[in-house]
Amino acid sequence: MPAKAARDRLRGLVLGKKVGIRRITKDSYGRTVAELFLGTINVQQEMVATGHAEILWRYAYQCPWTEGQ
């Protein structure tokens, strides 16, 4: 899937909406690593389910929803 399609899908999901955040950790550059939620919808899980994102398995242990993937 092209990066622009993924960007557009993510924008469509979250732009102008209130999102919840679950902080997981910080990366090696000090940036927050987190999961985003729209109500009960996990944004990352939605992006994976629609083919707009992939799971990086070396980090998947941080997100319980990846266990059944």
trRosetta pair geometry for C-beta under 8 A, 3 or more apart (Angstrom, degrees):
i j d omega theta_ij theta_ji phi_ij phi_ji
1 5 5.3 -109 176 77 96 129
1 6 5.9 106 121 -53 118 96
1 51 5.4 139 -49 139 139 92
1 52 5.7 -115 123 -113 160 45
2 5 4.8 95 67 3 85 103
2 6 7.3 -154 99 -3 47 86
3 6 5.6 -56 -153 38 38 112
3 7 6.2 41 151 -22 70 105
4 7 5.4 -50 -145 36 34 115
4 8 6.2 35 155 -19 66 106
5 8 5.8 -54 -146 38 30 110
5 9 6.3 32 153 -21 64 105
5 52 6.6 -135 120 -120 89 95
6 9 5.7 -53 -147 35 31 112
6 10 6.4 29 155 -17 64 106
6 47 7.0 61 -152 -160 93 112
6 52 4.2 144 -116 -175 77 91
6 53 6.3 110 -143 -64 124 72
7 10 5.9 -58 -150 38 28 109
7 11 6.3 29 153 -19 65 108
8 11 5.6 -52 -145 37 32 114
8 12 6.3 35 154 -21 64 106
9 12 5.7 -56 -151 35 30 114
9 13 6.5 29 152 -20 63 106
9 47 6.6 131 113 -119 126 83
9 50 6.5 -175 -162 101 149 142
9 52 4.5 -100 60 -108 156 162
10 13 5.7 -56 -151 34 32 111
10 14 6.3 -18 169 18 68 111
10 43 7.4 69 -135 177 82 117
10 47 6.5 13 -81 -97 89 125
10 52 7.2 -177 -43 143 82 141
11 14 7.0 -85 -138 53 22 78
11 15 4.7 22 -174 -34 70 125
12 15 6.9 -12 -80 19 15 108
13 17 7.7 -88 142 35 50 142
13 38 6.6 -133 172 -32 92 147
13 43 5.9 132 136 -134 144 101
13 46 6.7 139 -119 102 148 144
13 47 7.8 -93 -10 -67 160 89
14 17 5.5 -119 -157 51 42 107
14 19 5.5 -3 -140 -58 109 134
14 36 6.8 -14 -97 155 140 147
14 38 6.8 -139 -96 -70 74 116
14 43 6.5 17 -61 -119 118 143
17 38 6.2 14 133 -124 142 110
19 36 4.9 -9 172 -167 133 103
19 37 6.3 143 -171 67 76 45
19 38 5.9 -48 -113 -79 79 67
19 43 7.0 -2 -143 -39 129 139
20 36 7.1 139 75 -164 52 50
20 37 3.9 -21 61 63 104 106
20 38 7.7 -175 18 -72 84 20
20 39 7.9 139 0 -50 118 11
21 34 4.9 8 -170 164 98 146
21 35 7.2 150 -156 77 50 48
21 36 6.0 -22 -100 -104 68 62
21 37 7.4 -158 -66 20 25 83
22 34 5.9 157 75 -164 46 86
22 35 4.6 -5 54 54 104 98
22 37 7.0 59 -15 -18 100 114
23 32 5.8 -66 -129 -163 100 113
23 33 7.6 95 -162 76 61 51
23 34 4.9 -46 -103 -99 44 105
24 33 4.7 -60 64 105 109 93
24 34 5.7 178 1 -99 85 39
24 35 6.6 85 -44 -17 112 84
24 62 4.9 64 -170 173 136 124
24 63 7.4 -46 -100 -65 144 78
25 33 5.0 -1 63 50 73 116
25 62 6.8 -89 -1 -131 116 141
26 30 5.6 -11 176 -149 127 34
26 31 6.4 149 -157 70 76 31
26 32 5.9 -45 -101 -95 73 42
26 33 6.5 170 -109 4 17 87
27 30 7.2 -48 68 20 65 17
27 31 5.0 -4 36 55 107 89
27 33 5.5 104 -46 -48 88 111
33 59 7.9 -112 -172 -169 149 136
33 62 7.3 4 126 144 129 161
35 42 6.1 -32 178 -149 119 99
35 43 7.4 161 180 42 68 86
35 44 5.8 -87 -135 7 83 126
35 63 6.3 127 -76 -115 126 108
36 42 7.5 118 79 -163 52 52
36 43 4.0 -12 85 25 103 134
36 44 6.8 122 38 -27 81 83
37 40 7.0 -26 -169 -135 115 12
37 41 6.4 144 -159 74 66 50
37 42 5.9 -35 -100 -99 79 48
37 43 6.6 -139 -84 -15 23 88
38 41 4.6 -15 63 62 89 110
38 43 6.3 92 -12 -69 94 93
41 45 7.7 -145 -179 66 64 106
41 46 5.8 30 174 -50 107 132
42 45 3.8 57 88 14 114 116
42 46 6.5 171 87 -15 58 84
42 65 5.9 -165 60 -23 170 167
43 46 5.6 -56 -149 36 31 114
43 47 6.4 32 154 -21 66 105
44 47 5.7 -53 -148 34 33 111
44 48 6.5 31 154 -16 65 104
44 53 6.7 -91 -156 91 66 157
44 63 7.0 -79 93 -139 147 157
44 65 7.9 142 87 67 104 135
45 48 5.8 -54 -149 37 32 110
45 49 6.1 33 153 -21 66 109
45 65 5.1 -56 -86 136 128 153
46 49 5.6 -55 -143 37 30 113
46 50 6.3 13 162 -6 65 110
47 50 6.3 -65 -145 44 25 99
47 52 4.5 -89 -162 79 77 104
47 53 3.8 41 131 7 112 123
48 51 7.8 42 178 -67 30 21
48 52 7.7 -90 -62 57 20 65
48 53 5.1 -64 -72 79 60 92
48 54 6.8 101 -121 -113 87 20
48 55 6.0 34 -119 -48 138 87
48 69 7.4 -39 151 -121 145 141
55 60 5.3 43 175 -91 116 116
55 66 5.4 132 -139 -132 142 122
55 69 6.0 107 -15 111 159 162
56 59 4.9 32 93 29 104 106
56 60 6.9 -170 85 -46 49 81
57 60 5.0 -28 -139 -7 43 126
57 66 8.0 173 -116 166 59 138
59 62 5.6 -30 172 16 76 119
59 63 7.8 46 130 2 81 102
60 63 6.1 -75 -161 49 51 94
60 66 4.0 -128 -166 119 105 158
60 67 7.9 153 151 -64 109 47
60 69 7.7 -118 -152 45 140 131
61 66 7.9 -87 -60 69 22 127
63 66 4.9 77 90 -10 99 109
64 67 6.0 -22 -174 -13 55 116
65 68 7.5 -59 -179 32 48 95
65 69 7.8 59 134 -38 67 109
66 69 5.1 -48 -162 10 58 128
